Every structure is written in C-alpha cells, then in structure tokens.
Amino acid sequence: QVQLVQSGGGLVQAGGILRLSCATSGSIFNIDAMSWYRQAPGKQRELVATIRRGGSTNYADSVKGRFTISRGNAENTVNLQMNSLKPEDTAVYFCNAVRGLTSFWGQGTQVTVSS
C-alpha cells in the first residue's frame, strides 16, 4: 500500500522558520510532480508549491520568496522550507504526489504561526 508520510511542522512565532518533509512509503514509480497544499480553517485547500519531475517549480504568490520546495536525498521525497513565516501561513499542510491521473496524499501536518 502506497502512502505519503509527512514530518515537521509545529508552532513558531511570526518571522520564524519551519521545514516540512514528505516521503513515500511503498512503491511509487514515475511520479510526475510532488506538491504541498494547505488548508486553513474555513477555507478551501490551496496549492502552495510544486516540483515537477524535470525539476521545475512553481509557487503560490503568497509564499514566493519565502518558501522553497526541493527534492530530498531519497527518491520520491520532497521538502518545504518555510522562512519568514506569517500568521496567515497557519494551516494544515498536505503533501501530494501525482502519477498520471492518480493522486496520493499525506496525512496532513499542522503549522501554526503566532503573532
């Protein structure tokens, strides 16, 4: 059974730094892209950052210049470095992997930024 296992997150003051990691458990081959999404209370889930198989990345405007998505050392792992965190970054963050029409999701990790 394929799973995405997330780690990191937690509580930090505004201006602080957090790092999220996501690793696959089980066999996933030919991943097209891995992404981070977030969902704040009462809001829809939104795309934060994506890294594609070729290495290209894109970011939500709200996190550009502050967040960095990168591949981990192990295959099919992805990290999200979050700098200069703001209270509005508070949300549950989800890792996502896409292969063709199939989408895999992590369990979600709470990130709370206090003002």
C-alpha positions, 0 to 999 in steps of 0.5 A, spaced: 500 500 500 502 506 497 502 512 502 505 519 503 508 520 510 509 527 512 514 530 518 515 537 521 511 542 522 509 545 529 508 552 532 513 558 531 512 565 532 511 570 526 518 571 522 520 564 524 522 558 520 519 551 519 521 545 514 516 540 512 518 533 509 514 528 505 516 521 503 513 515 500 512 509 503 511 503 498 512 503 491 511 509 487 514 509 480 514 515 475 511 520 479 510 526 475 510 532 480 510 532 488 506 538 491 504 541 498 497 544 499 494 547 505 488 548 508 486 553 513 480 553 517 474 555 513 477 555 507 478 551 501 485 547 500 490 551 496 496 549 492 502 552 495 508 549 491 510 544 486 516 540 483 515 537 477 519 531 475 524 535 470 525 539 476 521 545 475 517 549 480 512 553 481 509 557 487 503 560 490 504 568 490 503 568 497 509 564 499 514 566 493 520 568 496 519 565 502 518 558 501 522 553 497 520 546 495 526 541 493 527 534 492 530 530 498 536 525 498 531 519 497 527 518 491 520 520 491 521 525 497 520 532 497 521 538 502 518 545 504 522 550 507 518 555 510 522 562 512 519 568 514 513 565 516 506 569 517 500 568 521 496 567 515 501 561 513 497 557 519 494 551 516 494 544 515 499 542 510 498 536 505 503 533 501 501 530 494 504 526 489 501 525 482 502 519 477 498 520 471 491 521 473 492 518 480 493 522 486 496 520 493 496 524 499 499 525 506 496 525 512 496 532 513 501 536 518 499 542 522 503 549 522 501 554 526 504 561 526 503 566 532 503 573 532 
